[in-house]
């Protein structure tokens, strides 16, 4: 709005229900000195066209003479991803992942899904298109844990990912195309953005939730007339000419943290009310989407993550010796036989700007936290951090003493893959619904043809579409790079599948 629409920053107000900006791109140091972040994002320079377009305009905090984009590029020139331990089996063997493990039947089924239209796929699930044997292949284990898919998720979303990231297929076992930010995404992306917005006099109002929107219909269009702020009697009038951009739904809604000895509380949307505004709006018009398609089944949309703060280098040293990768160069290490479907990643250190030199931080997650562990006789969903570290040591055959002094903070996210749920095309609203006069949606739950959810790119592209449409900006939105139309890429992908 500021850069391309010439809107004055002082005329923009952002209401955020959390205590800090950034939404799901979070990262924090807890009172006891341990760190916590709900997730980490895979970036690439072969995609994320709108992301790089935005970050090319934002100065780096560490060196204001360069952009955040240039800072990220320079970092990844220095620290290249090339995993040497992508999958590890129950015997702690590094699995040979140079072959994808497909049978001829698997290849034919995958090709059939790749070529199907979204109308043909409809609301079907991945498991409706692919046989049980497919879900035992090296390819599925690596693709699933890279992008967080489950067999019951939308076949349409998997098809979109296959097309969007087809150029990553030939290097999925090394994660060679993955790019990381110098620090966690809160420090590396959110903080520079907030600094830029504040310098342009944007009003950032935190700890404030918009509980409801008042609307009226005139000339067949729905117009927002006021914002109702939760926790006060304030009613914010929306004047003629004002625009409202709403984040409809959140994949990190109702997240909760545990401790070394306590599992995270099992929260739902009733505990946070994060979905209620979209649910209320959806009653006004079918153009505003259908949130119940995404938030109605927590067992199909949740997983658990954890952040571990180490106060001695023993674990990092042992992992480097085992994997052959220095921290920041290996990406995900997935324990393929883990009941929890457990993966960990050792980032380049420091991962937080304020991280002490003698502290190291790594992150991990489990796609099946409701299952009984292999070394801990309970579901991960009921485990504190100490038990999670015990499970990791079991898979790696490491002495638990490596984690002396460590603090592991588990995190439960009941809606983290809710945007992957099977859906109709109308269940996600357009960024600017056809019946809207001054309201736009910006989130992982809007409909953008050909692009893929669960990416920073999707959120930024949605916002760019919404802003350009409502402000009538003629500047072109960066096009989605169609690697699936490159003969060279397709030949490489076919060769990898043999």
C-alpha positions as CSV (number, residue, x, y, z in Angstrom):
1,X,0.0,0.0,0.0
2,X,2.8,2.4,0.9
3,X,5.4,1.4,-1.8
4,X,3.0,0.8,-4.7
5,X,-0.2,2.6,-3.8
6,X,1.3,5.9,-2.3
7,X,-0.8,5.5,0.8
8,X,0.6,7.4,3.7
9,X,1.7,5.2,6.6
10,X,-0.1,7.3,9.1
11,X,-3.4,6.4,7.4
12,X,-2.8,2.7,8.0
13,X,-3.6,0.9,11.3
14,X,-2.9,-2.7,12.0
15,X,-4.8,-4.5,14.8
16,X,-3.0,-7.6,16.1
17,X,-4.5,-9.8,18.8
18,X,-1.0,-11.1,19.9
19,X,1.4,-9.1,22.0
20,X,3.8,-8.7,19.0
21,X,3.6,-8.5,15.2
22,X,4.4,-11.3,12.9
23,X,1.6,-13.9,13.4
24,X,2.9,-17.4,12.7
25,X,6.4,-16.1,12.0
26,X,7.2,-16.1,15.7
27,X,10.3,-16.6,17.8
28,X,10.8,-15.7,21.4
29,X,13.1,-16.1,24.4
30,X,11.2,-17.4,27.4
31,X,11.7,-16.0,30.9
32,X,13.9,-19.0,31.8
33,X,16.3,-18.2,28.9
34,X,15.1,-21.0,26.7
35,X,13.9,-20.3,23.2
36,X,10.7,-21.2,21.4
37,X,9.4,-21.0,17.9
38,X,6.4,-22.9,16.5
39,X,7.9,-23.6,13.1
40,X,10.5,-22.8,10.5
41,X,9.9,-22.0,6.8
42,X,11.5,-23.5,3.7
43,X,12.3,-20.8,1.2
44,X,13.7,-21.1,-2.3
45,X,15.0,-18.6,-4.8
46,X,13.4,-20.5,-7.7
47,X,9.9,-19.7,-6.4
48,X,8.6,-17.1,-3.8
49,X,8.3,-14.4,-6.4
50,X,6.2,-12.0,-4.4
51,X,8.2,-12.7,-1.2
52,X,11.5,-11.6,-2.9
53,X,9.7,-8.7,-4.5
54,X,8.6,-7.4,-1.1
55,X,11.9,-8.1,0.7
56,X,13.9,-6.4,-2.0
57,X,12.3,-3.2,-0.7
58,X,13.1,-3.7,3.0
59,X,16.5,-2.8,4.5
60,X,18.3,-5.4,6.5
61,X,18.6,-4.6,10.2
62,X,22.2,-5.7,10.4
63,X,23.3,-3.7,7.3
64,X,20.7,-1.0,6.1
65,X,22.7,-0.5,2.9
66,X,21.4,-3.9,1.6
67,X,17.9,-5.4,1.4
68,X,16.6,-8.4,3.4
69,X,16.5,-10.2,0.0
70,X,20.2,-9.5,-0.6
71,X,21.0,-10.5,2.9
72,X,19.3,-13.9,2.5
73,X,20.9,-14.6,-0.8
74,X,24.4,-13.8,0.5
75,X,23.8,-16.0,3.5
76,X,22.8,-19.0,1.3
77,X,25.8,-18.5,-0.9
78,X,27.9,-19.1,2.2
79,X,25.8,-21.9,3.7
80,X,24.5,-24.3,1.1
81,X,22.0,-27.0,1.9
82,X,23.0,-30.6,1.0
83,X,21.6,-33.2,3.4
84,X,23.7,-36.3,3.9
85,X,21.2,-37.9,6.4
86,X,17.7,-37.1,5.1
87,X,16.2,-40.4,6.3
88,X,17.5,-42.5,9.2
89,X,16.1,-46.0,9.9
90,X,15.5,-47.8,13.2
91,X,19.0,-49.1,13.2
92,X,20.4,-45.5,12.9
93,X,21.5,-46.2,9.3
94,X,21.5,-43.3,7.0
95,X,19.1,-44.6,4.3
96,X,20.2,-44.6,0.6
97,X,17.7,-42.0,-0.8
98,X,19.2,-41.7,-4.3
99,X,16.2,-43.8,-5.5
100,X,12.7,-42.8,-4.8
101,X,11.5,-46.4,-4.2
102,X,8.6,-46.3,-6.8
103,X,7.0,-49.3,-8.3
104,X,5.6,-49.0,-11.8
105,X,2.1,-48.8,-10.3
106,X,3.2,-46.0,-8.0
107,X,4.6,-44.0,-11.0
108,X,1.4,-44.4,-13.0
109,X,-0.8,-43.3,-10.1
110,X,1.4,-40.3,-9.4
111,X,1.4,-39.3,-13.0
112,X,-2.4,-39.7,-13.1
113,X,-2.8,-37.3,-10.2
114,X,-0.2,-34.9,-11.7
115,X,-2.2,-34.7,-14.9
116,X,-5.7,-34.6,-13.4
117,X,-7.7,-31.4,-13.4
118,X,-8.9,-29.8,-10.1
119,X,-12.5,-30.4,-11.2
120,X,-11.7,-34.2,-11.6
121,X,-10.0,-34.2,-8.2
122,X,-12.8,-32.3,-6.4
123,X,-12.8,-33.0,-2.6
124,X,-10.9,-36.3,-2.8
125,X,-8.0,-37.1,-0.5
126,X,-4.5,-38.1,-1.4
127,X,-5.2,-41.6,-0.4
128,X,-8.0,-41.8,-2.9
129,X,-5.4,-41.4,-5.7
130,X,-2.4,-43.3,-4.3
131,X,-2.2,-46.9,-3.1
132,X,-0.9,-47.9,0.4
133,X,2.5,-48.9,-1.1
134,X,3.1,-45.4,-2.2
135,X,3.2,-44.1,1.3
136,X,6.1,-46.4,2.1
137,X,8.4,-45.0,-0.6
138,X,11.4,-42.8,0.1
139,X,9.8,-40.1,-2.0
140,X,6.7,-39.9,0.1
141,X,8.6,-39.9,3.4
142,X,10.8,-37.0,2.2
143,X,8.0,-35.0,0.4
144,X,5.6,-35.5,3.3
145,X,8.0,-34.3,6.0
146,X,9.3,-31.4,3.8
147,X,5.9,-30.0,3.2
148,X,3.8,-31.6,6.1
149,X,1.3,-33.6,4.1
150,X,-0.8,-36.4,5.4
151,X,-2.5,-39.2,3.3
152,X,-6.0,-37.8,4.3
153,X,-5.2,-34.3,3.1
154,X,-6.5,-32.7,-0.1
155,X,-5.3,-34.4,-3.4
156,X,-5.7,-31.0,-5.0
157,X,-3.1,-29.4,-2.7
158,X,-0.6,-32.3,-3.3
159,X,-1.1,-31.8,-7.1
160,X,-0.5,-28.1,-6.8
161,X,2.7,-28.8,-4.8
162,X,3.9,-31.3,-7.4
163,X,3.5,-28.7,-10.1
164,X,4.8,-25.7,-8.2
165,X,7.9,-27.6,-6.8
166,X,8.6,-30.1,-9.6
167,X,12.1,-28.7,-9.9
168,X,12.7,-29.7,-6.3
169,X,11.8,-33.3,-7.1
170,X,15.3,-34.3,-8.5
171,X,17.0,-32.9,-5.3
172,X,14.4,-33.8,-2.7
173,X,16.9,-36.1,-0.9
174,X,19.5,-33.4,-0.4
175,X,17.1,-30.4,0.0
176,X,19.6,-28.6,-2.2
177,X,17.1,-26.0,-3.3
178,X,16.1,-25.0,0.2
179,X,17.1,-21.5,1.3
180,X,17.2,-20.3,4.9
181,X,17.2,-16.9,6.5
182,X,20.2,-15.9,8.6
183,X,18.1,-16.1,11.8
184,X,14.6,-17.4,12.6
185,X,12.0,-15.7,10.4
186,X,10.8,-13.4,13.2
187,X,14.2,-11.9,13.6
188,X,15.1,-12.1,9.9
189,X,11.8,-11.0,8.2
190,X,9.3,-9.7,10.7
191,X,11.6,-7.3,12.7
192,X,12.9,-5.5,9.5
193,X,9.4,-5.2,8.2
194,X,8.1,-3.8,11.5
195,X,11.0,-1.3,11.6
196,X,10.2,-0.2,8.0
197,X,6.5,0.2,8.8
198,X,7.2,2.3,11.9
199,X,9.6,4.6,10.0
200,X,6.6,5.2,7.7
201,X,4.4,6.0,10.7
202,X,2.1,3.0,10.4
203,X,0.0,2.5,13.5
204,X,0.7,-1.0,15.0
205,X,-1.8,-1.8,17.7
206,X,-1.0,-5.1,19.5
207,X,-2.9,-7.1,22.2
208,X,-6.1,-6.0,20.4
209,X,-8.6,-8.4,18.8
210,X,-11.2,-7.3,16.3
211,X,-14.2,-9.4,17.5
212,X,-16.7,-8.5,14.8
213,X,-17.2,-6.4,11.7
214,X,-20.4,-4.5,11.2
215,X,-21.6,-4.6,7.6
216,X,-24.3,-3.2,5.3
217,X,-25.4,-4.0,1.8
218,X,-25.8,-1.3,-0.8
219,X,-26.2,-1.6,-4.5
220,X,-25.6,-5.4,-4.2
221,X,-22.2,-5.0,-2.5
222,X,-21.3,-5.7,1.1
223,X,-19.5,-2.9,2.9
224,X,-17.8,-2.9,6.3
225,X,-19.0,0.0,8.3
226,X,-17.3,-0.5,11.7
227,X,-14.9,-2.7,13.6
228,X,-15.8,-4.0,17.1
229,X,-12.8,-4.4,19.3
230,X,-12.9,-7.2,21.9
231,X,-12.3,-6.2,25.6
232,X,-13.6,-2.7,25.3
233,X,-16.7,-0.8,24.1
234,X,-14.7,0.8,21.3
235,X,-16.4,0.8,18.0
236,X,-14.1,2.0,15.2
237,X,-16.0,3.6,12.4
238,X,-15.1,2.7,8.8
239,X,-15.5,5.8,6.6
240,X,-16.3,5.9,2.9
241,X,-13.1,5.3,1.1
242,X,-11.6,3.2,4.0
243,X,-10.4,-0.3,3.2
244,X,-10.4,-3.3,5.5
245,X,-8.0,-6.2,5.1
246,X,-8.8,-9.2,7.3
247,X,-6.8,-12.3,8.1
248,X,-9.5,-15.0,7.9
249,X,-8.4,-17.9,10.0
250,X,-5.0,-18.9,11.3
251,X,-3.1,-22.1,11.1
252,X,-1.5,-21.4,14.5
253,X,-4.7,-20.6,16.3
254,X,-5.0,-22.2,19.7
255,X,-1.3,-23.1,19.9
256,X,0.0,-24.0,23.3
257,X,3.4,-24.5,24.9
258,X,4.5,-27.1,27.4
259,X,7.6,-27.4,29.6
260,X,10.3,-30.0,30.2
261,X,7.9,-31.9,32.5
262,X,4.4,-30.9,31.2
263,X,2.8,-31.5,27.9
264,X,1.1,-28.5,26.1
265,X,-2.6,-28.0,27.0
266,X,-5.0,-29.3,24.5
267,X,-6.7,-26.2,23.3
268,X,-9.4,-25.7,20.6
269,X,-10.8,-22.6,18.8
270,X,-13.1,-22.1,21.7
271,X,-10.1,-21.3,23.8
272,X,-8.8,-18.5,21.5
273,X,-11.8,-17.4,19.3
274,X,-9.4,-17.0,16.4
275,X,-11.8,-18.4,13.9
276,X,-15.0,-16.8,15.1
277,X,-14.8,-13.6,13.1
278,X,-14.5,-15.5,9.8
279,X,-17.3,-17.8,10.8
280,X,-19.5,-14.8,11.5
281,X,-18.7,-13.2,8.2
282,X,-19.3,-16.4,6.2
283,X,-22.9,-16.3,7.2
284,X,-23.4,-13.0,5.4
285,X,-22.4,-14.3,1.9
286,X,-21.2,-17.5,0.3
287,X,-18.5,-15.3,-1.3
288,X,-16.8,-15.1,2.1
289,X,-16.0,-18.8,2.1
290,X,-16.6,-21.7,4.5
291,X,-14.3,-21.9,7.5
292,X,-15.8,-25.2,8.8
293,X,-14.2,-27.0,5.9
294,X,-10.9,-26.3,7.6
295,X,-11.4,-26.1,11.3
296,X,-13.9,-29.0,12.0
297,X,-11.5,-31.9,12.6
298,X,-8.4,-31.3,14.8
299,X,-7.2,-34.9,14.6
300,X,-6.7,-34.4,10.8
301,X,-5.1,-30.9,11.0
302,X,-2.7,-30.9,14.0
303,X,0.8,-31.9,14.8
304,X,3.4,-31.0,17.4
305,X,6.7,-29.2,17.3
306,X,9.4,-28.5,19.8
307,X,12.4,-26.2,20.3
308,X,15.4,-27.3,22.2
309,X,17.9,-25.0,23.8
310,X,21.3,-26.6,24.5
311,X,23.8,-25.1,26.9
312,X,26.7,-27.3,25.9
313,X,27.8,-28.4,22.4
314,X,27.7,-32.2,23.0
315,X,24.5,-32.9,21.0
316,X,25.4,-30.7,18.1
317,X,28.9,-32.2,17.9
318,X,27.4,-35.7,18.0
319,X,24.9,-34.9,15.2
320,X,27.6,-33.3,13.0
321,X,29.7,-36.4,13.4
322,X,26.7,-38.7,12.6
323,X,25.1,-36.8,9.8
324,X,28.2,-35.4,8.1
325,X,26.5,-32.0,8.0
326,X,27.5,-28.8,9.8
327,X,24.5,-27.1,11.4
328,X,22.6,-25.1,8.8
329,X,23.6,-27.3,5.9
330,X,21.6,-30.5,6.4
331,X,18.0,-29.6,6.7
332,X,15.5,-32.1,8.1
333,X,16.6,-35.4,9.5
334,X,13.6,-37.7,9.5
335,X,13.5,-40.9,11.5
336,X,11.6,-43.0,9.0
337,X,10.5,-45.8,11.3
338,X,9.4,-43.4,14.1
339,X,5.9,-44.0,15.4
340,X,5.7,-40.2,15.9
341,X,7.0,-39.6,12.3
342,X,9.7,-37.5,14.0
343,X,12.1,-35.0,12.3
344,X,14.7,-32.6,13.6
345,X,16.7,-29.8,12.0
346,X,19.9,-28.1,13.3
347,X,19.9,-24.5,12.1
348,X,23.0,-22.4,11.6
349,X,23.9,-20.8,14.9
350,X,23.0,-18.4,16.3
351,X,19.4,-18.9,15.3
352,X,18.2,-15.9,17.4
353,X,19.8,-12.4,17.3
354,X,20.1,-12.3,21.1
355,X,21.4,-15.9,21.4
356,X,24.4,-16.2,23.7
357,X,27.6,-17.7,22.1
358,X,27.6,-20.7,24.3
359,X,24.0,-21.7,23.5
360,X,22.7,-23.7,20.5
361,X,19.1,-24.1,19.4
362,X,17.4,-26.8,17.2
363,X,13.8,-27.5,16.2
364,X,11.8,-30.6,15.4
365,X,8.3,-31.8,14.8
366,X,6.2,-34.9,14.7
367,X,3.4,-35.6,12.2
368,X,1.9,-38.4,14.3
369,X,2.0,-37.1,17.9
370,X,-1.1,-39.1,18.9
371,X,0.8,-42.4,18.6
372,X,2.8,-44.2,21.3
373,X,6.5,-43.5,21.1
374,X,9.2,-46.1,20.3
375,X,11.3,-45.3,23.4
376,X,8.7,-43.4,25.5
377,X,5.5,-45.4,26.2
378,X,3.0,-42.6,25.6
379,X,1.9,-40.4,22.8
380,X,4.0,-37.3,22.1
381,X,0.9,-35.2,22.7
382,X,1.1,-36.2,26.3
383,X,4.9,-35.7,26.7
384,X,6.9,-32.9,28.2
385,X,10.3,-31.9,26.7
386,X,12.3,-34.3,28.8
387,X,10.5,-37.3,27.3
388,X,10.8,-35.9,23.7
389,X,14.6,-35.7,24.2
390,X,14.6,-39.3,25.4
391,X,12.8,-40.4,22.2
392,X,15.3,-38.5,20.1
393,X,18.2,-40.2,21.9
394,X,16.5,-43.6,21.4
395,X,16.4,-43.2,17.6
396,X,19.9,-41.9,17.4
397,X,21.3,-44.4,20.0
398,X,22.8,-41.4,21.8
399,X,23.6,-41.2,25.5
400,X,20.9,-38.9,27.2
401,X,23.8,-37.1,28.9
402,X,24.3,-35.2,25.7
403,X,21.3,-33.2,26.7
404,X,22.4,-32.3,30.2
405,X,21.4,-28.7,30.8
406,X,19.1,-28.6,27.8
407,X,15.5,-27.3,27.8
408,X,13.0,-28.6,25.3
409,X,9.7,-26.7,24.9
410,X,6.9,-28.7,23.1
411,X,4.2,-26.9,21.2
412,X,0.8,-28.2,20.1
413,X,-0.8,-26.7,17.0
414,X,-4.3,-28.1,16.5
415,X,-4.9,-26.3,13.1
416,X,-1.4,-26.2,11.7
417,X,-2.3,-28.1,8.5
418,X,-6.0,-27.0,8.4
419,X,-5.4,-25.3,5.0
420,X,-4.6,-28.8,3.5
421,X,-8.0,-30.2,4.4
422,X,-10.2,-31.4,1.5
423,X,-12.3,-28.6,0.2
424,X,-14.6,-27.3,-2.5
425,X,-13.3,-24.4,-4.7
426,X,-15.8,-22.1,-3.0
427,X,-14.7,-22.9,0.6
428,X,-11.8,-20.4,0.2
429,X,-12.9,-16.8,-0.6
430,X,-11.1,-14.8,-3.3
431,X,-8.7,-12.2,-1.8
432,X,-11.4,-9.6,-2.8
433,X,-14.8,-11.4,-2.9
434,X,-17.1,-10.5,-5.8
435,X,-19.7,-9.2,-3.4
436,X,-17.3,-7.0,-1.4
437,X,-17.0,-3.2,-1.7
438,X,-14.2,-2.5,0.8
439,X,-13.2,-5.8,2.4
440,X,-10.4,-8.1,1.4
441,X,-9.1,-11.4,2.9
442,X,-5.4,-12.0,3.3
443,X,-4.3,-15.4,4.7
444,X,-3.6,-19.0,3.9
445,X,-7.4,-19.5,3.4
446,X,-8.0,-17.6,0.3
447,X,-8.1,-18.9,-3.3
448,X,-5.2,-18.2,-5.6
449,X,-5.0,-20.3,-8.7
450,X,-1.9,-22.5,-9.1
451,X,-0.1,-21.4,-6.0
452,X,0.4,-23.4,-2.8
453,X,-0.7,-22.8,0.8
454,X,1.5,-23.3,3.8
455,X,4.1,-20.9,2.4
456,X,5.1,-17.3,3.3
457,X,4.7,-16.7,-0.5
458,X,1.0,-17.5,-0.4
459,X,0.3,-14.9,2.3
460,X,2.3,-12.2,0.6
461,X,0.8,-13.0,-2.9
462,X,-2.7,-12.8,-1.3
463,X,-2.0,-9.4,0.2
464,X,-0.5,-8.1,-3.0
465,X,-3.5,-9.2,-5.0
466,X,-5.9,-7.7,-2.5
467,X,-4.1,-4.3,-2.3
468,X,-3.6,-4.0,-6.0
469,X,-7.2,-4.8,-6.8
470,X,-8.8,-2.5,-4.1
471,X,-6.4,0.4,-4.9
472,X,-6.4,-0.1,-8.6
473,X,-2.6,-0.4,-8.8
474,X,-1.5,-1.2,-12.4
475,X,1.9,-2.6,-11.5
476,X,2.1,-6.3,-12.4
477,X,2.1,-8.9,-9.7
478,X,5.1,-11.2,-10.1
479,X,4.1,-14.3,-12.1
480,X,4.2,-17.8,-10.7
481,X,7.3,-19.5,-12.2
482,X,6.0,-22.5,-14.2
483,X,8.8,-25.0,-13.7
484,X,6.2,-27.6,-14.8
485,X,6.3,-26.2,-18.3
486,X,10.1,-26.5,-18.6
487,X,11.2,-29.5,-20.7
488,X,14.5,-29.6,-19.0
489,X,12.9,-29.7,-15.5
490,X,10.4,-32.4,-16.5
491,X,13.1,-34.6,-18.1
492,X,15.1,-34.4,-14.8
493,X,12.0,-35.2,-12.8
494,X,11.2,-38.2,-15.0
495,X,14.8,-39.5,-14.7
496,X,14.6,-39.2,-10.9
497,X,11.4,-41.2,-10.8
498,X,12.9,-44.2,-12.7
